[in-house]
Amino acid sequence: MKQEERTRITYEKILAGAIKEFGTKSYENASLNTICNENHIAKGLLYHNFKNKDDLYLQCVKICFHELVEYLRSVPFSEENTIDSFKNLFQHRQIFFEKNPYYENIFFYVLLQSPAHLQNELLKIRREFDEFCMIHYKKLVKNIPLRKNISEEVAVQYFILFQEMFNGYFQKNLQTYDNFHTVIQDHEMSLSQIFDIFLYGIAEKSTDCI
């Protein structure tokens, strides 16, 4: 076996072990020693391929987000009904995570509890995903009869703000949950209802007190 082939196999073995480790634990609790011990990898080889824990973690996040976007790009979306289109987007995201459970853990830790010292790097990695969502949101907003003083651009910005507030709620309440998997379940179960409220409000138009 050529040296290049051995190097590639080692690199992929380290990544597979790291994706499992970061895919089952938080960044803080994940251990390079565990990755090495469980996958029979010499620590020297790990540091030969990756600078440190941050470097390895960021590479795992990059793979997670890229493969998620590639999957979402490959599936068809109906844009006829706005709320159904939103649900369709998140259903496909859930399907992807059902097939790739380690990525689900990595994705939501980035979304809700990412390491503070890596914020800038993570924002750069997220850009591909955020841009995909932005394009999709713009298409969907075109099918909504907006109020006279709300442009499509403003509607998309409000939507993003609303989504950030929704994620912020979970970030602030993480300590109330027994485990992170329950956080993910609650987040996803609430998402469709939140978007429905964002689009159509909480009060009937005919309500006397409005």
Beta strands, then each sheet from edge to edge (+ up, - down):
end
